[in-house]
Amino acid sequence: MSFWQRTITTFQTCLAVLLIPISVDSFAYNAALLNDQLTSPWAIAIEPNSGDIIITEKAGRVLRFNLTTRELSLIGEIKNATVFGQGGLMDIAISPDFPQTSTVYFTYAKPLDNGVTTALAKAKLNTGSEQWQLADFKELFTSKPASDSGRHFGSRIAFSKDQKMFFSVGDRGVRSNGQNLATHAGSILRLNLDGSVPDDNPFVDTKNAQPEIYSYGHRNPQGLVFIKESNRLLAVEHGPRGGDEINLISAGANYGWPTISYGKEYWGPIAVGESTKKEGMEQPLMQYTPSIAPSSMIYYQGKSYPKLSNTLLLGSLSLRHLNQVRFNKPVSELTKGRILPHKTTKWLVDIKRRIRDIAILQEGQIVMISDRGELLLLEP
């Protein structure tokens, strides 16, 4: 029986599933409710062997959703994570060497000095028995300095083809951090899988710069995608009032925040920064005004949803929908330096969900988590 047949049969007989039809451009998708028992979910990942879904909750719990039994179970807690403002347990990512090491990575907010900061850790996911468990927790990296602000922790993880790890740290609500190489805040960092610094990082030999920094001038990147076909890293970050950006990330590049921005101040119609452009600072591939508040991003190449193939999909928090971006050239051929022609489409607008994260199942289907505590399956 196919994935879709199993899903439909199970839903009809066991779960009395909520189907939410939407129609955009004369084409409909349904959001099928898989589970609504989550509490402030933040990220999802797909376990490679079973295809089951792993979910993080802000308060520190790590859960498994079994696709066969439709059961939700606790597999561990990240006790180092602390809930502080927008921070808590955040991203989870499956290591590229998972078949050999069973390693998963986490980012989370943790106390440091008189504040809170973004940290990175790894653990081993034991799947040898029916009850999965996390073990051998090890903290790998703590960004510095800490801040007493509860805003802009980042933080997503992505891996390159050569098994380097990227993860984002927001400016922590302190705008000047974006242009300060002495702090990790407002940056995308690059590490080896063991948490050490790669020798070829762009600021390894720069005096007073943090050697983990790969790019800087960011406000709050909460989506990272590595395109293996072209060896390129894409990021999406929150602007202030307007000016959310999708950027093509390069080693050592400065993405301008807060010196340049397409956004406005929250307190009035005043532009943030000096202008929208400045020499030596990168332009985004595109920007959103008004803001959609992007929470996550994937590059979809599957066949389950022909309308979505070879496009970027973003979760939207403020405008509550699934946002699709199609550039006028393949994603693998994107070049930086100017805003590129593109088309955006809003899906799932009628259900009004703050979509927190998106993932692709092994057979190509898309699953999402919402701030209402739901795990949703996108159905054509």
DAMONOR-V585851 format. One record per residue. N is the residue number from 1. RES is the residue in one letter. OMEGA is omega in whole degrees, 0 to 359 (none if undefined). Layout:
{{N	RES	OMEGA} {N	RES	OMEGA}}
This chain:
{{1	M	182} {2	S	178} {3	F	183} {4	W	179} {5	Q	177} {6	R	182} {7	T	183} {8	I	180} {9	T	181} {10	T	181} {11	F	186} {12	Q	186} {13	T	189} {14	C	194} {15	L	185} {16	A	192} {17	V	172} {18	L	176} {19	L	184} {20	I	183} {21	P	172} {22	I	179} {23	S	177} {24	V	182} {25	D	178} {26	S	181} {27	F	188} {28	A	166} {29	Y	174} {30	N	171} {31	A	181} {32	A	182} {33	L	177} {34	L	181} {35	N	177} {36	D	183} {37	Q	179} {38	L	178} {39	T	181} {40	S	177} {41	P	183} {42	W	184} {43	A	177} {44	I	176} {45	A	182} {46	I	178} {47	E	191} {48	P	186} {49	N	182} {50	S	188} {51	G	180} {52	D	188} {53	I	174} {54	I	186} {55	I	172} {56	T	172} {57	E	186} {58	K	183} {59	A	174} {60	G	181} {61	R	174} {62	V	189} {63	L	172} {64	R	170} {65	F	182} {66	N	183} {67	L	180} {68	T	184} {69	T	184} {70	R	180} {71	E	176} {72	L	182} {73	S	178} {74	L	179} {75	I	178} {76	G	176} {77	E	176} {78	I	187} {79	K	177} {80	N	182} {81	A	178} {82	T	177} {83	V	181} {84	F	182} {85	G	179} {86	Q	186} {87	G	179} {88	G	169} {89	L	186} {90	M	192} {91	D	169} {92	I	179} {93	A	178} {94	I	181} {95	S	177} {96	P	176} {97	D	182} {98	F	180} {99	P	180} {100	Q	191} {101	T	185} {102	S	185} {103	T	170} {104	V	181} {105	Y	179} {106	F	165} {107	T	185} {108	Y	174} {109	A	179} {110	K	177} {111	P	176} {112	L	182} {113	D	180} {114	N	182} {115	G	181} {116	V	182} {117	T	178} {118	T	182} {119	A	180} {120	L	178} {121	A	174} {122	K	176} {123	A	176} {124	K	177} {125	L	179} {126	N	182} {127	T	185} {128	G	178} {129	S	180} {130	E	179} {131	Q	179} {132	W	178} {133	Q	172} {134	L	180} {135	A	174} {136	D	178} {137	F	179} {138	K	176} {139	E	184} {140	L	188} {141	F	176} {142	T	181} {143	S	183} {144	K	357} {145	P	173} {146	A	180} {147	S	175} {148	D	175} {149	S	177} {150	G	186} {151	R	164} {152	H	176} {153	F	195} {154	G	13} {155	S	177} {156	R	182} {157	I	173} {158	A	182} {159	F	177} {160	S	179} {161	K	181} {162	D	174} {163	Q	166} {164	K	185} {165	M	174} {166	F	166} {167	F	190} {168	S	174} {169	V	179} {170	G	183} {171	D	177} {172	R	178} {173	G	178} {174	V	190} {175	R	184} {176	S	178} {177	N	183} {178	G	181} {179	Q	184} {180	N	181} {181	L	178} {182	A	177} {183	T	176} {184	H	184} {185	A	181} {186	G	186} {187	S	164} {188	I	186} {189	L	179} {190	R	183} {191	L	165} {192	N	183} {193	L	179} {194	D	179} {195	G	180} {196	S	184} {197	V	176} {198	P	182} {199	D	184} {200	D	173} {201	N	191} {202	P	184} {203	F	180} {204	V	184} {205	D	180} {206	T	182} {207	K	177} {208	N	177} {209	A	175} {210	Q	187} {211	P	180} {212	E	186} {213	I	176} {214	Y	174} {215	S	184} {216	Y	185} {217	G	180} {218	H	178} {219	R	180} {220	N	181} {221	P	180} {222	Q	172} {223	G	176} {224	L	179} {225	V	174} {226	F	180} {227	I	187} {228	K	182} {229	E	182} {230	S	178} {231	N	183} {232	R	180} {233	L	176} {234	L	177} {235	A	171} {236	V	183} {237	E	177} {238	H	165} {239	G	174} {240	P	176} {241	R	192} {242	G	175} {243	G	167} {244	D	186} {245	E	163} {246	I	184} {247	N	170} {248	L	191} {249	I	177} {250	S	181} {251	A	175} {252	G	186} {253	A	180} {254	N	184} {255	Y	159} {256	G	185} {257	W	0} {258	P	184} {259	T	175} {260	I	182} {261	S	173} {262	Y	184} {263	G	178} {264	K	175} {265	E	178} {266	Y	187} {267	W	180} {268	G	183} {269	P	182} {270	I	181} {271	A	174} {272	V	177} {273	G	183} {274	E	183} {275	S	176} {276	T	182} {277	K	173} {278	K	180} {279	E	180} {280	G	179} {281	M	188} {282	E	172} {283	Q	176} {284	P	171} {285	L	175} {286	M	176} {287	Q	181} {288	Y	168} {289	T	5} {290	P	179} {291	S	170} {292	I	185} {293	A	185} {294	P	184} {295	S	188} {296	S	180} {297	M	172} {298	I	171} {299	Y	185} {300	Y	179} {301	Q	184} {302	G	182} {303	K	184} {304	S	183} {305	Y	185} {306	P	180} {307	K	185} {308	L	188} {309	S	178} {310	N	176} {311	T	174} {312	L	176} {313	L	184} {314	L	170} {315	G	178} {316	S	179} {317	L	186} {318	S	181} {319	L	167} {320	R	177} {321	H	172} {322	L	187} {323	N	179} {324	Q	178} {325	V	175} {326	R	177} {327	F	181} {328	N	174} {329	K	179} {330	P	181} {331	V	181} {332	S	181} {333	E	182} {334	L	175} {335	T	183} {336	K	174} {337	G	178} {338	R	176} {339	I	185} {340	L	173} {341	P	184} {342	H	175} {343	K	175} {344	T	178} {345	T	178} {346	K	176} {347	W	179} {348	L	182} {349	V	185} {350	D	184} {351	I	174} {352	K	179} {353	R	169} {354	R	184} {355	I	187} {356	R	180} {357	D	184} {358	I	176} {359	A	182} {360	I	177} {361	L	186} {362	Q	180} {363	E	173} {364	G	180} {365	Q	183} {366	I	174} {367	V	183} {368	M	168} {369	I	180} {370	S	179} {371	D	173} {372	R	181} {373	G	183} {374	E	166} {375	L	187} {376	L	175} {377	L	177} {378	L	181} {379	E	175} {380	P	none}}
